[in-house]
Amino acid sequence: MKFCLRTGPLLNWAAAALLMVAAVGAGPASAVPVQTPHTTAELVAADAAIAPGKPFQAAVKITPMKGWHTYWRNPGDSGMATTLDWSLPDGFSVGDIAWPAPEVMPYGPLINYGYDGEHWLLVTITPPESLKASSVTIRVRADWLVCEDICIPEGADLTLDLPVAGAPVRDPRQTSGFRKARAAVPAPFPGKAAFHVENGVLGLRLTGAPVGESPRFFPYDETLIRYEAPQTARPSGDGVVLAVPMGGGKTGDTVSGVIEGGGHAWEIKAVPGDFAVPAVAAQTPKPGGGSAASAPPGSAQAAGSLPVWKAALFAFVGGILLNLMPCVFPVLSLKALAVVKASGLSLRQKRTEGLLYAAGVVLSFLVLAGALLAFRAGGAAVGWGFQLQSPEMVALLAAILFTVGLSLSGYFELAGSFTGLGQGLIDRGGALGAFATGVLATVVATPCTAPFMATALGAAMLLPPAGALAIFLALGLGLAFPMLLISEIPAIGRLLPRPGPWMERFRQFLAFPVFATAVWLVTVLGQQAGIEAVAALLAVLLLIVFALWLWQVGGGAGGPGRAVARTLAVLALVAAGWLVWSTGAPGPAGGTTAGDAVAAEPFDPQTLASYRAAGDPVFVNFTAAWCITCLANERVALSSAAVAHRFREGAVKYLKGDWTRRDPEITRTLAAYGRSGVPLYLYFAPGSDEAVVLPQLLTPETVIGAMDKADAQARSG
């Protein structure tokens, strides 16, 4: 019997088998794990041997220590995504990271996205068809931020040696790990996804695939949504509509991200659609099953957990205290003069004027509240005092106060059809004057934030419109309350001095705080829009004086001269109005002019995170040039020698968040601490995981005492 043996295929099979045995026997295709202080990192490949032109999967495997976490591609409110910088042989290419689905990482008032256990960052690497080498070395520099109570930047240089064969050889030791890693990557959404924005809320309609009753959306765009806000799901036909409050960003042609729910993680690319978007809940639930009531004091969650009645009470008390703030004094002095002059009026007339003043205050607060809520619903990052972030509004208010100061000083008195407004507001009081004074008091009060106001306004920003308007109504009633008491209770009115010749001097004296406020507004405008805007505003003030002079000249002339003079006066005022409008041109944004205790750095979350990671104490001052309370605190407390010494002695890093012009990053940070406006002062003690929120009115002793107490607690804890 004759046997015939075909050796070619057998030899090929044997060679491949030997290569696999050799590769597997040498261990998995991976680099030596690198151990950093809080993380283990490793570079692995799915293949024990690669082949020319055949793509293969590799992964950077990151394992934080227990209790620590790293971040997803969109870290959320804070954090930093892991980055991979590849160094590949010539002709090799690498694809984008396939990120595993993220987890919610609550940190005080912040909501972050990341991983608290082992996770694999998958990539696909493609060798060139012309690859001739017998082995190659893959290198990658991985950098990540790992956080527990503090955040520490870490990184590692990882390498991987891979043999080259005629065909890819799978590594059985890595099969299970890569299978799990692929399963953790969100799959393309098999159904249909559409988006629609309504009243500042992003709606996502998901149909054709299971997403559960309470899905969660993780956007790729870091500015698209408010992370701390609740996400509300409602059934809709054969699917679900998820409502997510918008952040400072805008939607494009598509909205991309990850949907987690119903035991699945899907990647969506939603297209525009037209459907009803459900309202979002008033309070922000604490992720992980907690309640907003357990949030730290001063956080957005704590503010959102306030009952409406308590927030309204805080607002009422804050409104009363607002009367004592320096920004309101010039206008209140006008009303004080009107009250003194009204001593000869009947009780009924006094009560009527008091009620009209209160009506002007309350109505103005409701208008401001409506505008603020409308802007926020449209996705704008605005807060208390938002109108003074507009250079046009600052210039207009400066022009109004300058005109009021001229009238108080006796430069002019409006006559004729303007008597009710001019004489009423400045000289005699009157119904229209009382109402107008209330309006003006509200407008100039907005740069200030009194005690109790911050918590109330922070709660208002998280409530439905009806609850928010109730809080602003209470704030307006608080501001008007002292004048209501004076007008309603005769005994209080009798304590005021009687009218007399002294009143003319008093009226002239009151012009100076009004002029001072106008000067301050000019400096605010300079920091918002530059020296050109200041020059334009000074020209506006000149035109106002010129127009008033022409109007008075026309009053003493007759026939055509009167008409010509007053026509020119009107044209001068039109030119002034045009110049006010032109001041909105963007200019160099500046910081506040108040001196600092130590050199301040501009605030940004990354700088804050890096200092905290290094264990440095950090003081953060959120301020604005138009916020008189902020400037007073900087002059009185933060610029004092005692505070300067404490900062230098403790090596305190000083960050200043300038909100003079709109800054969505600062707005989000304010909201995270339950605030809708400035000032806000935070101190991070070394090693502490939470900030100490200082009072809104500072003294050197307040600042130093709060820092010393926080440092002592951090050392003992």
C-alpha positions as a printed Julia matrix, in Angstrom:
717×3 Matrix{Float64}:
   0.0     0.0    0.0
   1.29    3.35  -0.95
   0.59    6.46   1.1
   0.78    9.96  -0.34
   1.33   12.86   2.12
   0.74   16.5    1.1
   3.19   18.37   3.3
   2.57   22.04   2.27
  -0.75   22.72   4.1
   0.36   20.64   7.05
   3.55   22.62   7.45
   1.64   25.92   7.22
  -0.79   24.77   9.89
   2.04   23.61  12.13
   3.89   26.9   11.76
   0.8    28.85  12.73
   0.18   26.61  15.71
   3.76   26.95  16.89
   3.55   30.74  16.56
   0.36   30.8   18.65
   1.88   28.57  21.29
   4.98   30.74  21.4
   2.96   33.95  21.62
   0.63   32.66  24.3
   3.45   31.03  26.2
   5.22   34.34  26.32
   2.19   35.84  28.1
  -0.58   38.21  27.03
   0.09   40.99  24.55
   0.31   43.76  27.11
   2.68   46.2   28.66
   3.86   45.93  32.21
   1.18   47.64  34.35
   2.17   51.07  35.62
   1.23   51.88  39.2
   0.66   55.56  40.04
  -0.22   56.72  43.56
  -3.97   56.23  43.03
  -4.35   54.3   39.76
  -3.09   51.3   37.83
  -2.77   51.68  34.06
  -2.02   49.05  31.46
  -1.88   48.86  27.66
  -3.35   45.63  26.25
  -4.21   44.23  22.8
  -6.81   41.72  21.7
  -4.29   39.95  19.41
  -1.18   38.03  20.41
   0.21   38.71  16.93
  -0.85   41.22  14.3
  -0.79   41.06  10.51
  -0.08   43.69   7.82
  -3.19   45.69   6.88
  -5.4    43.94   9.47
  -6.96   46.25  12.09
  -6.76   45.11  15.7
  -8.15   46.4   18.98
  -6.06   47.78  21.81
  -7.11   49.31  25.08
  -5.77   51.4   27.89
  -7.04   49.72  31.03
  -7.36   52.11  33.98
  -8.18   50.96  37.49
  -8.57   53.67  40.18
  -8.08   52.85  43.84
 -11.25   52.1   45.8
 -13.15   55.32  46.46
 -11.44   57.2   43.63
 -12.72   57.88  40.12
 -11.68   59.19  36.72
 -13.75   60.97  34.09
 -15.72   60.32  30.89
 -15.22   62.23  27.64
 -17.62   64.89  29.03
 -16.71   65.17  32.72
 -19.85   67.14  33.65
 -19.73   70.09  36.06
 -16.02   69.6   36.77
 -13.16   67.22  36.1
 -11.05   66.38  33.07
 -11.44   63.68  30.46
  -8.66   61.12  30.06
  -6.45   61.78  27.04
  -4.39   59.32  24.97
  -1.43   60.53  22.91
  -0.25   57.7   20.63
   3.24   57.16  19.22
   2.9    54.53  16.49
   5.32   53.04  13.95
   5.35   54.54  10.46
   2.21   53.79   8.48
   0.06   52.87  11.49
  -3.17   54.75  12.23
  -5.43   54.81  15.29
  -9.13   55.57  15.62
 -11.07   57.52  18.24
 -11.61   56.22  21.76
 -14.69   54.02  22.18
 -15.73   55.2   25.64
 -17.63   52.91  28.0
 -20.95   54.25  29.24
 -20.38   56.67  32.15
 -21.65   56.69  35.7
 -23.06   59.66  37.6
 -20.53   60.99  40.11
 -22.22   63.47  42.5
 -19.8    65.72  44.36
 -21.59   68.12  46.72
 -23.66   70.36  44.47
 -21.81   69.21  41.34
 -22.73   66.37  39.02
 -19.83   64.71  37.22
 -19.58   61.77  34.81
 -16.9    59.11  35.08
 -15.8    55.69  36.35
 -15.1    54.46  39.88
 -13.76   51.04  38.88
 -11.75   49.3   36.18
 -12.6    50.57  32.71
 -11.12   50.02  29.27
 -10.65   52.77  26.7
 -10.85   50.9   23.39
  -9.24   51.98  20.14
  -8.77   50.34  16.77
  -5.24   50.4   15.33
  -4.59   49.65  11.66
  -1.1    48.51  10.47
   0.01   49.35   6.92
  -0.26   46.73   4.17
   3.48   47.14   3.56
   4.49   46.15   7.08
   7.72   44.08   6.88
   8.98   44.13  10.48
   8.92   40.99  12.59
   7.65   42.94  15.62
   6.48   46.43  16.45
   6.25   48.61  19.56
   3.1    50.59  20.32
   3.45   53.56  22.68
   0.86   55.79  24.29
   0.97   58.6   26.82
  -2.15   58.45  29.0
  -3.13   61.38  31.24
  -6.12   61.43  33.57
  -7.54   63.2   36.59
  -8.3    60.93  39.54
 -10.49   62.26  42.34
 -11.78   61.36  45.75
 -12.13   64.29  48.17
  -9.36   65.97  46.17
  -8.37   65.66  42.53
  -4.88   64.69  41.42
  -3.61   64.72  37.81
  -1.81   61.48  37.0
  -0.37   59.86  33.9
   1.78   57.07  32.54
   3.86   56.18  29.47
   2.71   52.75  28.3
   4.35   50.49  25.72
   3.33   47.24  24.05
   5.51   44.91  21.92
   3.62   42.86  19.34
   4.97   40.2   16.94
   3.97   40.36  13.26
   2.64   37.23  11.51
   1.02   36.38   8.21
  -2.39   36.37   9.86
  -3.73   37.84  13.13
  -3.57   35.55  16.15
  -6.15   36.12  18.87
  -4.95   36.16  22.46
  -7.25   33.88  24.48
  -6.1    35.46  27.72
  -7.55   38.81  26.64
 -10.75   37.52  25.06
 -12.92   37.86  28.15
 -11.67   41.36  29.01
 -12.2    42.72  25.5
 -15.64   41.09  25.3
 -16.69   42.92  28.47
 -15.08   46.16  27.29
 -16.98   46.05  23.98
 -20.21   45.34  25.82
 -19.64   48.42  28.01
 -19.46   50.7   24.96
 -22.92   52.12  24.1
 -24.33   50.56  20.94
 -25.89   52.72  18.2
 -29.51   53.44  19.07
 -31.63   51.03  17.01
 -34.76   53.19  17.15
 -35.45   56.81  16.29
 -34.25   59.82  18.3
 -35.47   63.4   17.84
 -34.9    66.6   19.8
 -36.92   69.75  20.37
 -36.18   72.8   22.57
 -39.1    74.43  24.37
 -38.93   77.11  27.09
 -35.25   76.44  27.74
 -35.78   72.7   28.1
 -34.24   70.14  25.75
 -36.67   67.38  24.84
 -35.47   64.02  23.48
 -38.1    61.72  21.96
 -36.91   58.11  21.87
 -38.9    55.42  20.06
 -38.29   51.9   18.77
 -35.95   50.64  21.51
 -36.23   50.01  25.27
 -34.89   52.85  27.42
 -36.85   52.21  30.61
 -39.13   54.59  32.5
 -36.39   56.88  33.78
 -33.6    57.15  31.21
 -30.7    59.54  31.69
 -29.02   61.59  28.98
 -25.22   62.11  28.96
 -24.43   64.72  26.28
 -21.17   64.91  24.36
 -21.42   68.73  24.35
 -20.14   69.99  27.71
 -22.27   73.18  27.62
 -25.57   71.73  26.43
 -27.42   70.93  29.69
 -27.53   71.84  33.36
 -26.0    68.83  35.04
 -27.47   69.42  38.5
 -31.02   69.79  37.17
 -33.5    66.89  37.15
 -34.2    64.94  33.96
 -37.91   64.19  33.59
 -39.27   61.35  31.43
 -42.86   60.98  30.22
 -44.43   58.24  28.03
 -45.19   59.47  24.53
 -46.96   57.16  22.1
 -44.67   54.21  21.46
 -41.72   55.81  23.2
 -40.51   58.22  25.85
 -39.85   61.98  25.9
 -37.0    63.0   28.18
 -36.87   66.65  29.3
 -33.51   68.12  30.31
 -32.97   71.8   31.31
 -30.61   73.53  28.91
 -27.26   74.98  29.93
 -25.36   77.75  28.19
 -24.79   75.82  24.93
 -26.94   75.51  21.84
 -28.13   72.58  19.78
 -26.79   72.11  16.28
 -28.16   69.97  13.46
 -27.96   66.96  15.76
 -27.82   66.3   19.49
 -25.39   63.51  20.35
 -24.69   61.62  23.51
 -25.51   58.5   25.48
 -28.87   57.35  26.82
 -28.82   54.96  29.77
 -31.99   53.23  30.9
 -33.81   49.92  30.95
 -30.56   48.05  31.4
 -29.15   49.43  28.14
 -26.71   52.14  27.07
 -27.31   53.56  23.61
 -25.46   56.18  21.58
 -27.93   58.6   20.02
 -27.7    61.2   17.29
 -31.04   62.97  17.6
 -32.4    65.02  14.69
 -34.82   67.97  14.95
 -38.44   67.06  15.66
 -41.7    68.71  16.71
 -43.33   67.42  19.89
 -44.42   68.59  23.32
 -41.68   68.78  25.95
 -42.76   67.95  29.54
 -42.07   70.37  32.36
 -39.11   69.57  34.58
 -39.41   68.98  38.31
 -38.96   71.92  40.65
 -36.33   70.3   42.87
 -33.09   68.62  42.05
 -32.93   65.05  43.36
 -29.63   63.91  44.7
 -28.2    61.21  42.4
 -27.81   57.83  43.95
 -31.1    57.79  45.8
 -30.58   60.64  48.25
 -32.81   63.64  48.59
 -32.18   67.29  48.05
 -32.66   67.87  51.72
 -29.38   66.09  52.38
 -27.43   68.43  50.13
 -24.77   70.63  51.73
 -25.89   74.1   52.88
 -25.51   76.75  50.2
 -25.68   74.27  47.32
 -28.13   74.41  44.48
 -29.79   71.33  45.84
 -30.19   72.89  49.27
 -31.68   76.03  47.69
 -34.02   73.93  45.6
 -35.21   72.05  48.69
 -36.52   75.22  50.4
 -40.32   75.35  50.6
 -41.73   78.26  48.65
 -43.05   79.92  51.81
 -39.64   79.84  53.47
 -37.87   81.12  50.36
 -40.45   83.93  50.13
 -39.85   84.79  53.81
 -36.11   84.97  53.17
 -36.79   87.17  50.15
 -39.0    89.53  52.2
 -36.37   89.93  54.93
 -33.66   90.36  52.27
 -35.77   93.06  50.59
 -36.03   95.0   53.86
 -32.27   94.78  54.37
 -31.73   95.85  50.77
 -32.86   99.33  51.83
 -29.64   99.58  53.85
 -27.35   98.7   50.94
 -25.29  101.53  49.44
 -26.63  101.1   45.91
 -30.2   101.91  46.98
 -29.41  104.97  49.11
 -29.4   107.64  46.36
 -32.91  106.81  45.19
 -34.28  106.25  48.69
 -32.98  109.69  49.57
 -35.27  111.06  46.87
 -38.23  109.3   48.43
 -37.2   110.52  51.89
 -37.31  114.08  50.62
 -40.76  113.48  49.13
 -41.96  112.04  52.46
 -40.73  115.11  54.35
 -42.41  117.45  51.89
 -45.62  115.44  52.14
 -45.95  116.15  55.86
 -48.74  118.6   55.08
 -50.73  116.07  53.07
 -53.72  114.22  54.43
 -53.33  110.69  55.74
 -55.25  109.41  52.73
 -52.88  111.14  50.3
 -49.84  109.79  52.14
 -51.21  106.27  52.05
 -51.97  106.58  48.37
 -48.42  107.67  47.59
 -47.0   104.91  49.77
 -49.07  102.31  47.96
 -48.07  103.7   44.56
 -44.39  103.62  45.55
 -44.84   99.99  46.6
 -46.66   99.27  43.35
 -43.73  100.7   41.37
 -41.28   98.54  43.31
 -43.32   95.34  43.12
 -44.27   95.7   39.46
 -40.64   96.39  38.54
 -39.49   93.3   40.41
 -42.07   91.17  38.62
 -40.99   92.57  35.23
 -37.34   91.87  36.03
 -38.27   88.38  37.23
 -40.23   87.68  34.07
 -37.36   88.83  31.87
 -34.81   86.82  33.88
 -36.93   83.66  33.74
 -37.57   84.14  30.01
 -33.85   84.5   29.28
 -33.01   81.43  31.35
 -35.78   79.45  29.68
 -34.19   80.37  26.37
 -30.89   78.88  27.53
 -29.14   82.13  28.48
 -26.84   81.98  31.49
 -28.09   85.01  33.44
 -28.74   85.8   37.07
 -29.62   88.57  39.53
 -28.43   91.92  38.17
 -28.33   90.51  34.63
 -29.5    93.77  33.04
 -26.37   95.53  34.33
 -24.27   93.08  32.33
 -25.54   95.02  29.3
 -23.39   98.08  28.5
 -26.44   99.77  26.95
 -28.4    99.44  30.19
 -25.48  100.71  32.27
 -25.13  103.76  30.01
 -28.89  104.42  30.08
 -29.03  104.22  33.88
 -26.02  106.52  34.19
 -27.75  109.07  31.93
 -30.99  108.87  33.95
 -29.23  109.35  37.29
 -27.15  112.2   35.87
 -30.37  113.92  34.79
 -31.94  113.33  38.21
 -28.85  114.84  39.83
 -29.11  117.94  37.64
 -32.71  118.43  38.69
 -31.93  117.94  42.39
 -29.12  120.48  42.19
 -31.56  123.05  40.77
 -30.15  123.15  37.25
 -33.58  122.64  35.73
 -37.19  121.83  36.5
 -39.33  120.18  33.89
 -42.55  122.03  33.29
 -45.69  121.69  31.26
 -46.78  118.16  30.47
 -43.75  116.76  32.32
 -44.61  118.36  35.65
 -46.09  115.2   37.1
 -42.95  113.18  36.45
 -40.28  115.81  36.98
 -41.73  117.88  39.78
 -43.48  114.87  41.27
 -40.39  112.69  41.43
 -37.92  115.35  42.42
 -39.85  118.11  44.14
 -43.39  117.54  45.36
 -43.97  113.79  45.27
 -47.29  113.06  43.6
 -48.86  109.83  42.39
 -46.79  109.38  39.26
 -43.65  110.51  41.07
 -44.17  107.97  43.85
 -44.62  105.16  41.32
 -41.59  106.28  39.28
 -39.42  106.43  42.41
 -40.35  102.82  43.16
 -39.35  101.79  39.64
 -36.02  103.6   39.89
 -35.33  102.14  43.35
 -35.75   98.65  41.92
 -33.47   99.25  38.97
 -30.59  100.58  41.06
 -31.1    97.91  43.73
 -30.22   95.07  41.38
 -26.42   95.41  41.71
 -26.78   94.61  45.42
 -27.48   91.35  47.2
 -28.52   91.64  50.82
 -28.36   88.91  53.47
 -31.06   86.23  53.05
 -31.49   87.19  49.38
 -28.97   84.75  47.92
 -30.69   81.61  49.23
 -34.11   82.9   48.18
 -32.99   83.85  44.67
 -31.13   80.56  44.29
 -34.35   78.72  45.13
 -36.31   80.9   42.69
 -34.08   79.78  39.83
 -35.01   76.13  40.5
 -38.76   76.64  40.98
 -41.51   76.72  38.35
 -42.41   80.22  37.13
 -45.27   80.68  39.62
 -43.06   79.9   42.62
 -40.22   82.05  41.28
 -42.55   85.03  40.76
 -43.88   84.61  44.31
 -40.33   84.94  45.64
 -39.66   88.07  43.57
 -43.0    89.49  44.74
 -41.92   88.98  48.35
 -38.57   90.62  47.61
 -40.31   93.68  46.18
 -42.66   93.92  49.15
 -39.65   93.78  51.46
 -37.94   96.67  49.64
 -41.13   98.76  49.76
 -42.04   97.82  53.35
 -40.28  100.69  55.24
 -41.94  103.33  53.06
 -45.28  101.6   53.47
 -44.88  101.78  57.24
 -44.07  105.49  57.11
 -47.07  106.25  54.92
 -49.56  103.96  56.68
 -48.76  104.65  60.35
 -49.23  108.34  61.34
 -47.11  107.96  64.48
 -44.02  107.14  62.42
 -44.69  110.08  60.1
 -44.82  112.47  63.05
 -41.24  111.52  63.94
 -39.99  113.03  60.67
 -38.79  116.67  60.68
 -41.2   119.39  59.59
 -40.84  121.14  56.21
 -38.83  124.33  56.18
 -36.13  126.32  54.37
 -33.62  123.56  55.12
 -35.34  121.37  52.52
 -33.88  123.24  49.55
 -30.33  122.64  50.86
 -31.23  119.05  51.61
 -32.48  118.58  48.06
 -29.28  120.03  46.62
 -27.18  117.83  48.91
 -28.99  114.72  47.65
 -27.69  115.44  44.15
 -24.18  114.38  45.15
 -24.84  110.71  45.98
 -26.84  110.54  42.74
 -23.93  112.02  40.77
 -21.57  109.63  42.58
 -23.68  106.69  41.44
 -23.56  107.97  37.87
 -19.75  108.25  38.08
 -19.55  104.69  39.37
 -21.68  103.49  36.44
 -19.26  105.22  34.05
 -16.41  103.17  35.53
 -18.49  100.01  35.19
 -19.1   100.8   31.53
 -15.37  101.33  30.99
 -14.61   97.85  32.28
 -17.41   96.33  30.2
 -16.87   98.02  26.85
 -13.62  100.02  26.94
 -12.54  103.65  26.83
 -14.45  104.32  23.59
 -17.73  103.52  25.34
 -16.8   105.85  28.22
 -16.13  108.66  25.73
 -19.5   108.0   24.1
 -21.28  108.12  27.48
 -19.58  111.39  28.42
 -20.8   112.77  25.09
 -24.3   111.58  26.04
 -24.13  113.49  29.32
 -22.98  116.61  27.46
 -25.86  116.28  25.0
 -28.32  115.94  27.89
 -27.11  119.19  29.45
 -27.18  120.88  26.03
 -30.72  119.64  25.35
 -31.97  120.87  28.73
 -30.38  124.26  28.13
 -32.01  124.49  24.68
 -35.37  123.55  26.16
 -35.14  126.3   28.76
 -33.97  128.82  26.16
 -36.94  127.88  24.02
 -39.26  128.41  26.96
 -38.24  132.05  27.13
 -38.47  132.65  23.4
 -41.51  133.16  21.28
 -42.69  132.17  17.83
 -40.2   130.37  15.55
 -37.34  130.72  18.07
 -39.18  128.57  20.61
 -39.9   125.87  18.03
 -36.32  125.86  16.71
 -34.76  125.67  20.18
 -36.98  122.84  21.34
 -36.59  120.94  18.07
 -32.82  121.13  18.49
 -33.24  119.94  22.1
 -35.18  116.9   20.93
 -32.56  116.17  18.25
 -29.83  116.39  20.89
 -31.69  113.82  23.02
 -32.11  111.56  19.97
 -28.36  111.77  19.36
 -27.78  110.93  23.02
 -30.04  107.89  22.69
 -28.13  106.71  19.63
 -24.83  107.02  21.5
 -26.25  105.03  24.42
 -27.18  102.25  22.03
 -23.71  102.32  20.44
 -21.99  101.7   23.78
 -22.84   98.0   23.49
 -19.97   97.36  21.1
 -17.72   94.72  22.65
 -14.62   95.97  24.35
 -11.96   94.57  26.58
 -13.45   92.8   29.54
 -11.85   93.91  32.75
 -11.81   92.96  36.36
 -12.97   95.06  39.22
 -10.95   98.1   40.12
 -10.94   97.56  43.86
  -7.56   96.69  45.24
  -6.93   93.08  46.14
  -5.31   91.79  49.31
  -3.01   89.66  47.19
  -2.57   89.21  43.47
  -5.69   87.56  42.08
  -5.78   85.05  39.25
  -8.77   84.74  36.9
 -11.12   81.99  38.01
 -11.59   78.87  35.96
 -12.55   75.38  37.17
  -9.31   73.8   35.92
  -7.13   76.22  37.89
  -9.23   75.62  40.99
  -8.98   71.84  40.53
  -5.21   71.95  40.06
  -4.66   74.02  43.22
  -6.91   71.76  45.25
  -5.15   68.7   43.86
  -1.86   70.16  45.04
  -3.3    70.64  48.53
  -3.24   74.44  48.38
  -5.79   76.56  50.28
  -7.9    78.53  47.8
 -10.08   81.62  48.25
 -12.51   82.32  45.39
 -14.15   85.73  44.99
 -17.07   85.93  42.53
 -17.63   89.61  41.87
 -18.65   92.21  39.27
 -17.78   95.82  38.65
 -21.46   96.81  38.86
 -21.95   95.07  42.24
 -21.52   97.74  44.91
 -21.71   95.15  47.67
 -18.81   93.32  46.03
 -16.69   96.46  45.72
 -17.43   97.48  49.31
 -16.35   94.05  50.55
 -13.14   94.26  48.54
 -12.33   97.72  49.9
 -13.26   96.99  53.51
 -12.17   93.37  53.92
 -10.29   91.76  51.05
  -7.93   94.72  50.62
  -7.17   95.1   54.31
  -3.67   94.58  55.67
  -4.9    91.86  58.03
  -6.42   89.78  55.24
  -3.36   90.34  53.06
  -1.14   89.06  55.87
  -3.4    86.02  56.41
  -3.35   85.18  52.7
   0.44   85.43  52.5
   1.03   83.61  55.77
  -1.19   80.71  54.73
   0.02   80.67  51.08
  -3.6    81.06  50.01
  -4.3    81.01  46.29
  -6.69   83.83  45.37
  -9.0    83.38  42.37
 -11.39   86.07  41.15
 -14.41   85.26  38.99
 -15.35   88.5   37.19
 -19.05   88.45  36.26
 -19.11   92.05  35.0
 -19.94   90.68  31.58
 -21.85   87.46  31.06
 -19.8    84.36  31.71
 -21.67   81.02  31.47
 -18.93   79.19  33.39
 -19.28   81.53  36.38
 -23.08   81.42  36.11
 -23.02   77.62  36.34
 -20.7    77.75  39.34
 -22.94   80.28  41.1
 -25.94   78.04  40.43
 -24.06   75.05  41.84
 -23.88   76.9   45.16
 -27.52   77.99  45.07
 -26.81   81.55  43.94
 -28.2    83.52  41.03
 -25.88   86.49  41.41
 -22.8    87.92  43.06
 -21.18   88.25  45.55
 -20.17   84.71  46.41
 -17.07   83.93  48.49
 -15.7    80.39  48.81
 -12.79   79.11  50.86
 -11.3    75.65  50.28
  -9.15   74.58  53.21
  -6.21   72.23  52.47
  -7.49   68.66  52.25
 -11.15   69.65  52.62
 -13.64   68.22  50.13
 -16.15   71.07  50.46
 -16.0    74.83  50.29
 -16.87   77.13  53.15
 -19.37   79.74  51.92
 -18.67   83.11  53.54
 -21.35   85.75  54.32
 -22.24   88.32  51.69
 -21.12   91.22  53.9
 -17.48   90.88  54.88
 -15.17   92.32  57.49
 -11.5    91.4   57.9
 -12.43   89.48  61.05
 -15.15   87.54  59.18
 -12.74   86.44  56.45
  -9.89   85.5   58.76
 -12.18   83.75  61.25
 -13.85   81.64  58.54
 -10.48   80.61  57.1
  -9.01   79.74  60.51
 -12.04   77.67  61.46
 -12.04   75.8   58.14
  -8.31   75.06  58.43
  -8.74   73.75  61.98
 -11.62   71.48  60.94
  -9.61   70.17  57.98
  -6.65   69.32  60.25
  -8.84   67.59  62.84
 -10.85   65.71  60.2
